[in-house]
Amino acid sequence: MKHYLYVPFLLDYDTEEVVTLQKYFGGKNSGYEIIFRADDENWTMGHLQQHRTHQLQGVENDAVLTVAGHGGRADSDKIEYGLTSPAGCFAPEGEWTANNLAQHLIRQGLNKGHIAIRLMMCYGVGTVSGPPSNPVIKTGTEFFAAVLATALYKNGFTKIVVGGYPGLVGTPIGQKKTVSWTNSGEMLKNKVAAKGMFRWFNGEGKVVPRPYNK
């Protein structure tokens, strides 16, 4: 099974966002093919593949497509290009709704038989509360993953499932992903391993099991 990382926004390759993605997903043993959006024919990413239009046309239906961006608790239906390096984006769009992203994926040639999309963003499927020993995940159809799955399903992606993490997602270089949150009225941030916190939604807005075995 192949894994792709896709960054849908146009980014300046010198920004912190791109450097972090290269380090975390671009290693020799990562198993990911990285697709950075590049509409400018003179744009390059060094050792990373350079793509033009229809960037996702070659993504196999049974491959896992990971889409990277930033999400916020206050606006669960938005994905942004960055919260710390806004000057690094030279595209006019700064944020998209899940419906905007669905239309972009369609324009870029993602096959309607595609199955699995993973979101690398905070609050992709909901929020977290409670102690680290017993975290409580609150998810629902208003969160980004569910809205994106529903939008794609309505456009003919009958097998699509979209998944993500609740709360704040951390991707420290050389370490495993974490999910963190701060309970109401508390100052200390709670943190747990991200494994086991992932949730998947199908096109009908229902939580479903993992769609693949690897």
GROMACS elastic network, one bead per residue, 0.5 to 0.9 nm:
[ bonds ]
;  ai    aj funct       b0    kb
    1    62     6  0.69953   500
    1    63     6  0.56812   500
    1    64     6  0.75998   500
    1   214     6  0.74997   500
    2    31     6  0.75415   500
    2    32     6  0.73630   500
    2    33     6  0.81503   500
    2    59     6  0.87092   500
    2    60     6  0.79344   500
    2    62     6  0.78575   500
    2    64     6  0.63899   500
    2    65     6  0.86203   500
    3    31     6  0.65527   500
    3    33     6  0.64352   500
    3    34     6  0.87894   500
    3    63     6  0.57430   500
    3    65     6  0.60813   500
    3    66     6  0.74428   500
    4    31     6  0.84600   500
    4    32     6  0.52201   500
    4    34     6  0.58222   500
    4    35     6  0.70820   500
    4    59     6  0.77838   500
    4    63     6  0.74472   500
    4    64     6  0.62603   500
    4    66     6  0.59230   500
    4    67     6  0.84213   500
    5    25     6  0.76410   500
    5    32     6  0.63758   500
    5    33     6  0.61970   500
    5    35     6  0.59445   500
    5    36     6  0.81557   500
    5    64     6  0.85813   500
    5    65     6  0.60499   500
    5    67     6  0.59515   500
    5    68     6  0.71341   500
    6    33     6  0.86288   500
    6    34     6  0.61943   500
    6    36     6  0.59906   500
    6    37     6  0.75684   500
    6    56     6  0.86886   500
    6    65     6  0.69885   500
    6    66     6  0.59902   500
    6    68     6  0.62934   500
    7    10     6  0.78694   500
    7    11     6  0.85807   500
    7    34     6  0.82223   500
    7    35     6  0.65116   500
    7    36     6  0.51359   500
    7    37     6  0.61106   500
    7    66     6  0.85842   500
    7    67     6  0.59602   500
    7    68     6  0.53206   500
    7    69     6  0.70803   500
    7    81     6  0.85185   500
    8    35     6  0.86472   500
    8    36     6  0.70274   500
    8    37     6  0.56528   500
    8    67     6  0.73153   500
    8    68     6  0.75375   500
    8    69     6  0.80809   500
    8    81     6  0.82687   500
    8   101     6  0.80917   500
    8   104     6  0.80509   500
    8   105     6  0.84174   500
    9    36     6  0.79166   500
    9    37     6  0.62122   500
    9    38     6  0.86685   500
    9    69     6  0.83747   500
    9    80     6  0.84603   500
    9    81     6  0.60771   500
    9    89     6  0.75255   500
    9    90     6  0.88748   500
    9    91     6  0.71071   500
    9    93     6  0.78517   500
    9    94     6  0.81932   500
    9    95     6  0.88959   500
   10    36     6  0.76589   500
   10    37     6  0.56786   500
   10    38     6  0.64357   500
   10    39     6  0.78074   500
   10    81     6  0.83547   500
   10    88     6  0.87674   500
   10    89     6  0.59688   500
   10    90     6  0.62497   500
   10    91     6  0.55020   500
   10    93     6  0.88821   500
   11    14     6  0.84175   500
   11    15     6  0.75040   500
   11    17     6  0.83103   500
   11    18     6  0.73239   500
   11    36     6  0.81844   500
   11    37     6  0.78918   500
   11    38     6  0.85056   500
   11    81     6  0.79943   500
   11    88     6  0.58197   500
   11    90     6  0.63100   500
   11    91     6  0.75313   500
   12    15     6  0.58749   500
   12    18     6  0.77194   500
   12    87     6  0.85300   500
   12    89     6  0.58644   500
   12    90     6  0.68326   500
   13    16     6  0.85012   500
   13    17     6  0.84537   500
   13    18     6  0.58187   500
   13    19     6  0.73806   500
   13    44     6  0.83124   500
   13    45     6  0.66633   500
   13    88     6  0.79304   500
   14    17     6  0.83779   500
   14    18     6  0.68735   500
   14    19     6  0.69028   500
   14    88     6  0.76088   500
   15    18     6  0.56117   500
   15    19     6  0.64086   500
   15    20     6  0.87212   500
   15    85     6  0.67519   500
   15    87     6  0.85106   500
   15    88     6  0.55480   500
   15    89     6  0.85558   500
   16    19     6  0.51472   500
   16    20     6  0.60309   500
   16    21     6  0.85792   500
   16    84     6  0.82925   500
   16    85     6  0.69719   500
   16    88     6  0.84135   500
   17    20     6  0.53847   500
   17    21     6  0.63644   500
   17    22     6  0.87777   500
   17    81     6  0.85018   500
   17    82     6  0.70945   500
   17    84     6  0.83472   500
   17    85     6  0.72856   500
   17    88     6  0.84037   500
   18    21     6  0.50836   500
   18    22     6  0.61140   500
   18    23     6  0.86271   500
   19    22     6  0.51444   500
   19    23     6  0.62668   500
   19    24     6  0.86790   500
   20    23     6  0.51810   500
   20    24     6  0.60997   500
   20    25     6  0.83823   500
   20   171     6  0.88059   500
   20   172     6  0.89163   500
   20   173     6  0.77904   500
   21    24     6  0.52013   500
   21    25     6  0.56781   500
   21    26     6  0.70136   500
   21    34     6  0.89470   500
   21    68     6  0.86988   500
   22    25     6  0.55249   500
   22    27     6  0.73344   500
   22    34     6  0.82559   500
   22    48     6  0.86944   500
   23    26     6  0.55463   500
   23    27     6  0.63309   500
   23   173     6  0.67785   500
   23   174     6  0.86568   500
   24    27     6  0.68254   500
   24    30     6  0.79234   500
   24   171     6  0.74058   500
   24   172     6  0.78418   500
   24   173     6  0.56940   500
   24   174     6  0.73159   500
   25    28     6  0.88664   500
   25    29     6  0.89384   500
   25    30     6  0.57705   500
   25    31     6  0.79851   500
   25    32     6  0.62652   500
   25    33     6  0.82812   500
   25    34     6  0.74747   500
   26    29     6  0.82269   500
   26    30     6  0.63678   500
   26    31     6  0.83211   500
   26    32     6  0.68378   500
   26    33     6  0.76272   500
   26    34     6  0.69386   500
   26    48     6  0.82008   500
   27    30     6  0.51791   500
   27    31     6  0.80339   500
   27    32     6  0.83371   500
   28    31     6  0.73455   500
   28    32     6  0.88030   500
   29    32     6  0.83214   500
   30    33     6  0.86857   500
   33    48     6  0.84325   500
   33    49     6  0.82231   500
   34    48     6  0.67678   500
   34    49     6  0.70558   500
   35    38     6  0.88146   500
   35    48     6  0.77402   500
   35    49     6  0.65995   500
   35    50     6  0.75025   500
   35    51     6  0.70296   500
   35    55     6  0.75889   500
   35    56     6  0.85000   500
   36    45     6  0.80075   500
   36    48     6  0.81561   500
   36    49     6  0.77482   500
   36    50     6  0.73057   500
   36    51     6  0.71299   500
   36    55     6  0.88885   500
   37    50     6  0.81630   500
   37    51     6  0.65531   500
   37    52     6  0.72490   500
   37    53     6  0.85944   500
   37    55     6  0.75717   500
   38    41     6  0.74110   500
   38    42     6  0.88639   500
   38    43     6  0.63451   500
   38    44     6  0.77451   500
   38    50     6  0.69068   500
   38    51     6  0.57172   500
   38    52     6  0.55756   500
   38    53     6  0.79959   500
   38    55     6  0.88640   500
   39    42     6  0.87698   500
   39    43     6  0.76506   500
   39    51     6  0.77424   500
   39    52     6  0.54820   500
   39    53     6  0.68477   500
   40    43     6  0.52951   500
   40    44     6  0.87628   500
   40    52     6  0.76626   500
   41    44     6  0.82691   500
   41    51     6  0.88088   500
   41    52     6  0.73133   500
   43    50     6  0.77401   500
   44    47     6  0.86651   500
   44    48     6  0.79538   500
   44    49     6  0.80662   500
   44    50     6  0.59593   500
   44    51     6  0.88081   500
   45    48     6  0.52179   500
   45    49     6  0.69154   500
   45    50     6  0.65886   500
   46    49     6  0.78224   500
   46    50     6  0.84585   500
   47    50     6  0.88070   500
   51    54     6  0.82720   500
   51    55     6  0.58305   500
   52    55     6  0.59892   500
   53    56     6  0.84922   500
   53   107     6  0.85464   500
   53   108     6  0.62692   500
   53   109     6  0.84217   500
   54    57     6  0.54809   500
   54    58     6  0.84100   500
   54   105     6  0.89832   500
   54   106     6  0.89457   500
   54   107     6  0.69331   500
   54   110     6  0.79260   500
   55    58     6  0.73264   500
   55    59     6  0.84504   500
   55   108     6  0.54483   500
   55   109     6  0.67047   500
   55   110     6  0.81704   500
   56    59     6  0.53412   500
   56    60     6  0.88642   500
   56   105     6  0.74343   500
   56   106     6  0.87025   500
   56   107     6  0.89670   500
   56   108     6  0.55054   500
   56   109     6  0.51364   500
   56   111     6  0.79204   500
   57    60     6  0.81997   500
   57   108     6  0.67552   500
   57   110     6  0.52126   500
   57   111     6  0.65265   500
   58   109     6  0.80484   500
   58   110     6  0.78329   500
   58   111     6  0.84375   500
   59    62     6  0.84778   500
   59    63     6  0.66963   500
   59    64     6  0.86137   500
   59    65     6  0.78100   500
   59   109     6  0.87818   500
   59   110     6  0.68838   500
   59   111     6  0.76529   500
   59   114     6  0.83462   500
   60    63     6  0.51693   500
   60    64     6  0.83703   500
   60   110     6  0.87801   500
   60   111     6  0.78661   500
   60   113     6  0.88429   500
   60   114     6  0.71455   500
   61    64     6  0.81991   500
   61   110     6  0.85929   500
   61   111     6  0.67349   500
   61   112     6  0.80933   500
   61   113     6  0.56090   500
   61   115     6  0.59866   500
   61   116     6  0.81052   500
   62   113     6  0.85047   500
   62   114     6  0.64284   500
   62   115     6  0.60914   500
   62   116     6  0.72672   500
   62   212     6  0.86045   500
   63   114     6  0.78144   500
   63   115     6  0.77308   500
   63   116     6  0.71320   500
   63   117     6  0.88176   500
   64   114     6  0.87590   500
   64   115     6  0.77200   500
   64   116     6  0.52810   500
   64   117     6  0.59039   500
   64   118     6  0.70241   500
   64   212     6  0.89739   500
   65   115     6  0.89641   500
   65   116     6  0.64553   500
   65   118     6  0.60763   500
   65   119     6  0.84973   500
   66   116     6  0.85473   500
   66   117     6  0.56731   500
   66   119     6  0.56007   500
   66   120     6  0.65910   500
   67   117     6  0.71702   500
   67   118     6  0.62486   500
   67   119     6  0.50665   500
   67   120     6  0.59576   500
   67   121     6  0.81966   500
   68    79     6  0.87687   500
   68    81     6  0.84008   500
   68   118     6  0.86751   500
   68   119     6  0.61797   500
   68   121     6  0.61631   500
   69    79     6  0.58677   500
   69    80     6  0.55945   500
   69    81     6  0.54093   500
   69    82     6  0.68590   500
   69   119     6  0.78973   500
   69   120     6  0.63773   500
   69   121     6  0.53269   500
   69   122     6  0.83325   500
   70    78     6  0.82930   500
   70    79     6  0.54443   500
   70    81     6  0.62022   500
   70    82     6  0.59255   500
   70    83     6  0.71767   500
   70   120     6  0.77924   500
   70   122     6  0.60403   500
   70   123     6  0.87191   500
   70   124     6  0.89355   500
   71    74     6  0.89658   500
   71    75     6  0.76791   500
   71    76     6  0.68273   500
   71    77     6  0.81688   500
   71    78     6  0.62509   500
   71    79     6  0.51160   500
   71    80     6  0.63664   500
   71    82     6  0.89828   500
   71   121     6  0.53989   500
   71   123     6  0.58328   500
   71   124     6  0.66673   500
   71   144     6  0.84592   500
   71   168     6  0.87350   500
   72    75     6  0.55968   500
   72    76     6  0.60224   500
   72    77     6  0.86140   500
   72    78     6  0.74298   500
   72    79     6  0.79485   500
   72    80     6  0.87359   500
   72   121     6  0.86273   500
   72   122     6  0.63575   500
   72   123     6  0.61657   500
   72   124     6  0.85419   500
   72   167     6  0.88492   500
   72   168     6  0.86122   500
   73    76     6  0.56743   500
   73   122     6  0.78953   500
   73   123     6  0.59919   500
   73   126     6  0.80593   500
   73   127     6  0.74480   500
   73   167     6  0.77225   500
   73   168     6  0.88539   500
   75    78     6  0.59828   500
   75    79     6  0.89442   500
   75   143     6  0.87857   500
   76    79     6  0.82233   500
   76    97     6  0.89865   500
   76   123     6  0.68069   500
   76   124     6  0.73646   500
   76   125     6  0.84586   500
   76   126     6  0.79019   500
   76   142     6  0.70251   500
   76   143     6  0.51456   500
   76   144     6  0.58196   500
   77    96     6  0.82454   500
   77    97     6  0.54524   500
   77    98     6  0.59497   500
   77    99     6  0.87739   500
   77   124     6  0.86914   500
   77   142     6  0.70713   500
   77   143     6  0.58889   500
   77   145     6  0.86156   500
   77   147     6  0.73750   500
   77   148     6  0.88281   500
   78    95     6  0.63870   500
   78    96     6  0.54880   500
   78    98     6  0.64049   500
   78   143     6  0.89797   500
   78   144     6  0.69162   500
   79    82     6  0.89270   500
   79    94     6  0.87514   500
   79    95     6  0.55861   500
   79    96     6  0.53931   500
   79    97     6  0.63138   500
   79    98     6  0.72784   500
   79   101     6  0.83551   500
   79   121     6  0.77340   500
   79   124     6  0.88599   500
   79   144     6  0.79470   500
   80    83     6  0.74569   500
   80    93     6  0.88419   500
   80    94     6  0.59775   500
   80    96     6  0.64771   500
   80    97     6  0.89017   500
   81    85     6  0.86300   500
   81    86     6  0.76147   500
   81    89     6  0.72952   500
   81    93     6  0.85894   500
   81    94     6  0.60886   500
   81    95     6  0.64603   500
   81    96     6  0.88799   500
   82    85     6  0.58337   500
   82    86     6  0.59491   500
   82    88     6  0.85009   500
   82    89     6  0.82629   500
   82    94     6  0.81101   500
   82    95     6  0.88016   500
   83    86     6  0.64521   500
   84    87     6  0.88365   500
   85    88     6  0.55369   500
   85    89     6  0.77746   500
   86    89     6  0.58868   500
   86    90     6  0.88939   500
   86    94     6  0.80477   500
   87    90     6  0.74005   500
   89    92     6  0.81108   500
   89    93     6  0.85761   500
   89    94     6  0.77310   500
   90    93     6  0.85898   500
   91    94     6  0.74006   500
   93    96     6  0.73579   500
   96    99     6  0.77747   500
   96   100     6  0.54698   500
   96   101     6  0.62846   500
   97   100     6  0.50531   500
   97   101     6  0.63953   500
   97   102     6  0.86591   500
   97   144     6  0.80532   500
   97   147     6  0.89354   500
   97   148     6  0.85999   500
   98   101     6  0.50904   500
   98   102     6  0.61477   500
   98   103     6  0.87637   500
   98   144     6  0.59802   500
   98   145     6  0.78067   500
   98   146     6  0.88525   500
   98   147     6  0.59728   500
   98   149     6  0.86371   500
   98   151     6  0.75412   500
   99   103     6  0.63597   500
   99   104     6  0.86503   500
   99   147     6  0.73316   500
   99   148     6  0.62424   500
   99   150     6  0.89423   500
   99   151     6  0.59213   500
   99   152     6  0.82009   500
  100   103     6  0.53237   500
  100   104     6  0.62844   500
  100   105     6  0.88024   500
  100   148     6  0.89639   500
  101   105     6  0.61511   500
  101   106     6  0.85751   500
  101   148     6  0.74906   500
  102   105     6  0.52392   500
  102   106     6  0.63294   500
  102   107     6  0.87354   500
  102   148     6  0.62097   500
  102   149     6  0.83691   500
  102   151     6  0.63234   500
  102   152     6  0.58585   500
  102   155     6  0.87346   500
  103   106     6  0.50706   500
  103   107     6  0.61672   500
  103   108     6  0.86007   500
  103   151     6  0.85397   500
  103   152     6  0.81477   500
  103   155     6  0.88913   500
  104   107     6  0.50389   500
  104   108     6  0.61167   500
  104   109     6  0.87803   500
  105   108     6  0.50847   500
  105   109     6  0.65523   500
  105   110     6  0.57460   500
  105   152     6  0.89814   500
  106   109     6  0.53291   500
  106   110     6  0.54684   500
  106   111     6  0.77035   500
  106   112     6  0.82214   500
  106   152     6  0.84109   500
  106   155     6  0.86505   500
  107   110     6  0.75888   500
  109   112     6  0.87933   500
  110   113     6  0.85028   500
  110   114     6  0.71795   500
  111   114     6  0.55458   500
  111   157     6  0.80901   500
  112   115     6  0.84875   500
  112   152     6  0.84444   500
  112   153     6  0.89190   500
  112   155     6  0.81843   500
  112   156     6  0.60684   500
  112   158     6  0.74465   500
  112   159     6  0.82331   500
  112   160     6  0.83176   500
  113   156     6  0.84007   500
  113   157     6  0.60486   500
  113   158     6  0.71818   500
  113   159     6  0.64881   500
  113   160     6  0.76561   500
  114   117     6  0.83763   500
  114   157     6  0.68938   500
  114   158     6  0.86071   500
  114   159     6  0.67823   500
  114   160     6  0.61721   500
  114   161     6  0.88446   500
  115   157     6  0.80012   500
  115   158     6  0.84762   500
  115   159     6  0.53286   500
  115   161     6  0.59211   500
  115   162     6  0.83108   500
  115   211     6  0.77698   500
  116   159     6  0.84070   500
  116   160     6  0.60015   500
  116   161     6  0.52064   500
  116   162     6  0.59676   500
  116   163     6  0.78160   500
  116   211     6  0.69924   500
  116   212     6  0.83483   500
  117   145     6  0.89162   500
  117   149     6  0.87184   500
  117   160     6  0.76836   500
  117   161     6  0.64506   500
  117   163     6  0.63853   500
  117   164     6  0.87307   500
  118   145     6  0.85061   500
  118   161     6  0.86259   500
  118   162     6  0.58402   500
  118   164     6  0.58026   500
  118   200     6  0.85437   500
  119   122     6  0.86249   500
  119   124     6  0.65579   500
  119   125     6  0.89961   500
  119   144     6  0.89520   500
  119   145     6  0.73373   500
  119   162     6  0.74006   500
  119   163     6  0.60521   500
  119   165     6  0.76367   500
  120   124     6  0.77451   500
  120   164     6  0.67100   500
  120   165     6  0.77545   500
  120   169     6  0.78514   500
  121   124     6  0.57697   500
  121   164     6  0.73547   500
  121   165     6  0.74061   500
  121   166     6  0.89628   500
  121   168     6  0.79941   500
  121   169     6  0.66685   500
  122   125     6  0.84020   500
  122   126     6  0.86935   500
  122   164     6  0.82842   500
  122   165     6  0.67177   500
  122   166     6  0.66306   500
  122   167     6  0.57698   500
  122   169     6  0.52040   500
  122   170     6  0.85065   500
  122   179     6  0.87026   500
  123   126     6  0.50386   500
  123   127     6  0.60301   500
  123   128     6  0.89362   500
  123   143     6  0.75817   500
  123   144     6  0.78504   500
  123   164     6  0.78516   500
  123   165     6  0.62461   500
  123   168     6  0.62913   500
  123   169     6  0.78625   500
  124   127     6  0.86267   500
  124   143     6  0.63370   500
  124   144     6  0.53279   500
  124   145     6  0.56783   500
  124   146     6  0.86909   500
  124   163     6  0.76050   500
  124   164     6  0.50418   500
  124   165     6  0.54562   500
  124   166     6  0.58634   500
  124   167     6  0.77915   500
  125   138     6  0.82921   500
  125   139     6  0.56606   500
  125   140     6  0.71583   500
  125   141     6  0.84722   500
  125   142     6  0.86271   500
  125   143     6  0.53167   500
  125   144     6  0.62477   500
  125   145     6  0.56097   500
  125   146     6  0.71940   500
  125   163     6  0.71320   500
  125   164     6  0.55142   500
  125   165     6  0.56223   500
  125   166     6  0.51072   500
  125   167     6  0.82108   500
  125   198     6  0.82100   500
  125   199     6  0.67573   500
  125   200     6  0.80860   500
  125   201     6  0.85600   500
  126   137     6  0.68933   500
  126   138     6  0.54902   500
  126   140     6  0.68055   500
  126   142     6  0.86305   500
  126   143     6  0.60334   500
  126   144     6  0.83694   500
  126   145     6  0.89920   500
  126   164     6  0.87195   500
  126   165     6  0.72446   500
  126   167     6  0.64329   500
  127   136     6  0.83364   500
  127   137     6  0.58667   500
  127   138     6  0.52551   500
  127   139     6  0.65802   500
  127   165     6  0.85768   500
  127   168     6  0.83429   500
  127   181     6  0.80080   500
  128   135     6  0.64631   500
  128   136     6  0.55184   500
  128   138     6  0.61195   500
  128   139     6  0.87320   500
  128   166     6  0.61908   500
  128   167     6  0.55087   500
  128   168     6  0.88186   500
  128   179     6  0.87121   500
  128   180     6  0.79036   500
  128   181     6  0.62518   500
  128   182     6  0.83554   500
  128   183     6  0.82750   500
  129   132     6  0.85621   500
  129   134     6  0.88801   500
  129   135     6  0.58413   500
  129   136     6  0.52260   500
  129   137     6  0.67092   500
  129   138     6  0.79896   500
  129   167     6  0.87583   500
  129   181     6  0.68348   500
  129   182     6  0.72633   500
  129   183     6  0.56815   500
  129   184     6  0.82998   500
  129   190     6  0.87938   500
  130   133     6  0.82559   500
  130   134     6  0.64915   500
  130   135     6  0.50326   500
  130   136     6  0.58114   500
  130   137     6  0.88588   500
  130   181     6  0.89285   500
  130   182     6  0.87251   500
  130   183     6  0.65875   500
  130   190     6  0.86280   500
  131   134     6  0.54363   500
  131   135     6  0.55592   500
  131   136     6  0.82205   500
  131   183     6  0.83485   500
  131   190     6  0.71110   500
  132   135     6  0.53733   500
  132   180     6  0.88896   500
  132   190     6  0.60242   500
  132   191     6  0.64466   500
  132   192     6  0.62229   500
  133   192     6  0.85775   500
  135   192     6  0.86920   500
  137   166     6  0.68954   500
  137   167     6  0.85659   500
  137   197     6  0.80004   500
  138   166     6  0.78721   500
  139   142     6  0.81640   500
  139   143     6  0.70764   500
  139   166     6  0.75938   500
  139   199     6  0.86748   500
  140   143     6  0.59862   500
  140   146     6  0.73153   500
  140   205     6  0.80090   500
  140   206     6  0.85269   500
  140   207     6  0.86536   500
  141   144     6  0.80050   500
  141   145     6  0.80876   500
  141   146     6  0.50817   500
  141   147     6  0.63913   500
  141   150     6  0.89384   500
  141   201     6  0.85399   500
  141   205     6  0.56163   500
  141   206     6  0.77554   500
  142   145     6  0.85598   500
  142   146     6  0.67608   500
  142   147     6  0.64297   500
  143   146     6  0.57572   500
  143   147     6  0.62987   500
  143   148     6  0.87236   500
  144   147     6  0.51769   500
  144   148     6  0.60016   500
  144   149     6  0.85076   500
  144   164     6  0.87409   500
  145   148     6  0.52120   500
  145   149     6  0.61068   500
  145   150     6  0.85839   500
  145   161     6  0.85965   500
  145   162     6  0.54267   500
  145   163     6  0.57966   500
  145   164     6  0.65268   500
  145   199     6  0.89653   500
  145   200     6  0.76930   500
  145   201     6  0.66255   500
  145   202     6  0.89694   500
  145   205     6  0.88503   500
  146   149     6  0.51487   500
  146   150     6  0.61329   500
  146   151     6  0.85783   500
  146   161     6  0.86198   500
  146   162     6  0.69034   500
  146   163     6  0.80682   500
  146   200     6  0.81669   500
  146   201     6  0.54415   500
  146   202     6  0.71534   500
  146   203     6  0.73775   500
  146   204     6  0.81956   500
  146   205     6  0.52862   500
  146   206     6  0.77524   500
  146   207     6  0.85593   500
  147   150     6  0.51523   500
  147   151     6  0.61030   500
  147   152     6  0.86634   500
  147   201     6  0.89667   500
  147   203     6  0.84137   500
  147   205     6  0.73898   500
  148   151     6  0.50910   500
  148   152     6  0.61953   500
  148   153     6  0.84791   500
  148   162     6  0.71564   500
  148   203     6  0.81942   500
  149   152     6  0.52937   500
  149   153     6  0.60369   500
  149   154     6  0.86539   500
  149   157     6  0.85462   500
  149   160     6  0.64161   500
  149   161     6  0.59609   500
  149   162     6  0.54885   500
  149   163     6  0.87574   500
  149   201     6  0.66391   500
  149   202     6  0.58677   500
  149   204     6  0.76643   500
  149   205     6  0.71490   500
  150   153     6  0.50127   500
  150   154     6  0.62042   500
  150   155     6  0.87355   500
  150   160     6  0.87116   500
  150   161     6  0.89787   500
  150   201     6  0.86451   500
  150   202     6  0.72067   500
  150   204     6  0.59158   500
  150   205     6  0.62160   500
  151   154     6  0.52733   500
  151   155     6  0.65654   500
  151   157     6  0.88330   500
  151   203     6  0.74568   500
  152   155     6  0.50205   500
  152   156     6  0.66325   500
  152   157     6  0.54127   500
  152   158     6  0.80719   500
  152   160     6  0.72509   500
  152   203     6  0.70850   500
  153   156     6  0.53784   500
  153   158     6  0.53194   500
  153   159     6  0.76393   500
  153   160     6  0.65646   500
  153   161     6  0.89011   500
  153   202     6  0.81939   500
  153   204     6  0.76396   500
  154   157     6  0.70698   500
  154   158     6  0.80202   500
  154   203     6  0.76832   500
  155   158     6  0.83532   500
  156   159     6  0.87818   500
  157   160     6  0.55158   500
  157   203     6  0.79859   500
  158   203     6  0.71622   500
  159   202     6  0.77874   500
  159   203     6  0.76682   500
  160   201     6  0.85951   500
  160   202     6  0.61088   500
  160   203     6  0.61887   500
  161   200     6  0.63412   500
  161   201     6  0.53861   500
  161   203     6  0.64342   500
  161   208     6  0.80982   500
  161   210     6  0.88497   500
  161   211     6  0.75397   500
  162   199     6  0.84659   500
  162   200     6  0.55330   500
  162   201     6  0.53144   500
  162   202     6  0.64675   500
  162   203     6  0.82338   500
  163   198     6  0.68391   500
  163   199     6  0.53841   500
  163   201     6  0.60423   500
  163   202     6  0.87453   500
  163   210     6  0.86919   500
  164   197     6  0.85503   500
  164   198     6  0.55557   500
  164   199     6  0.57630   500
  164   200     6  0.67296   500
  164   201     6  0.89206   500
  165   168     6  0.79617   500
  165   169     6  0.69530   500
  165   179     6  0.75076   500
  165   194     6  0.75699   500
  165   197     6  0.61504   500
  165   199     6  0.64999   500
  166   169     6  0.76506   500
  166   179     6  0.72599   500
  166   180     6  0.87266   500
  166   197     6  0.70613   500
  166   198     6  0.73460   500
  166   199     6  0.81398   500
  167   179     6  0.61137   500
  167   180     6  0.60263   500
  167   181     6  0.58608   500
  168   178     6  0.80286   500
  168   179     6  0.53833   500
  168   180     6  0.51016   500
  168   181     6  0.62496   500
  169   177     6  0.69282   500
  169   178     6  0.57314   500
  169   180     6  0.66300   500
  169   194     6  0.76352   500
  170   176     6  0.84915   500
  170   177     6  0.54598   500
  170   179     6  0.62250   500
  170   180     6  0.76636   500
  170   194     6  0.84898   500
  171   174     6  0.85680   500
  171   175     6  0.71947   500
  171   176     6  0.67837   500
  171   178     6  0.67761   500
  172   175     6  0.54292   500
  172   176     6  0.70134   500
  172   177     6  0.68449   500
  172   178     6  0.84012   500
  173   176     6  0.81443   500
  175   178     6  0.89519   500
  176   193     6  0.73418   500
  176   194     6  0.77648   500
  176   195     6  0.87424   500
  177   192     6  0.89780   500
  177   193     6  0.63670   500
  177   194     6  0.53986   500
  177   195     6  0.76939   500
  178   191     6  0.66656   500
  178   192     6  0.57000   500
  178   195     6  0.78423   500
  179   190     6  0.83668   500
  179   191     6  0.57194   500
  179   192     6  0.55360   500
  179   193     6  0.61710   500
  179   194     6  0.51033   500
  179   195     6  0.88020   500
  179   197     6  0.77477   500
  180   189     6  0.65650   500
  180   190     6  0.53086   500
  180   192     6  0.63671   500
  180   193     6  0.86769   500
  180   194     6  0.87016   500
  181   188     6  0.87666   500
  181   189     6  0.55398   500
  181   190     6  0.52527   500
  181   191     6  0.66156   500
  182   185     6  0.84101   500
  182   186     6  0.64716   500
  182   187     6  0.68244   500
  182   188     6  0.63463   500
  182   190     6  0.59288   500
  182   191     6  0.88765   500
  183   186     6  0.54720   500
  183   187     6  0.78477   500
  183   188     6  0.81064   500
  183   189     6  0.76401   500
  183   190     6  0.79432   500
  184   187     6  0.84405   500
  186   189     6  0.79722   500
  191   194     6  0.88786   500
  192   195     6  0.85406   500
  192   197     6  0.89808   500
  193   196     6  0.78493   500
  193   197     6  0.80459   500
  194   197     6  0.54375   500
  194   198     6  0.71679   500
  195   198     6  0.68207   500
  196   199     6  0.84304   500
  199   207     6  0.69151   500
  199   208     6  0.76993   500
  199   209     6  0.79520   500
  199   210     6  0.79734   500
  200   206     6  0.81601   500
  200   207     6  0.55193   500
  200   208     6  0.55115   500
  200   209     6  0.65934   500
  200   210     6  0.66032   500
  200   211     6  0.83603   500
  201   204     6  0.77566   500
  201   205     6  0.57021   500
  201   206     6  0.52932   500
  201   208     6  0.57060   500
  201   209     6  0.85156   500
  202   205     6  0.55219   500
  202   206     6  0.55883   500
  202   207     6  0.66203   500
  202   208     6  0.64910   500
  203   206     6  0.74273   500
  204   207     6  0.89941   500
  208   211     6  0.80718   500
  209   212     6  0.88592   500
  210   213     6  0.75063   500
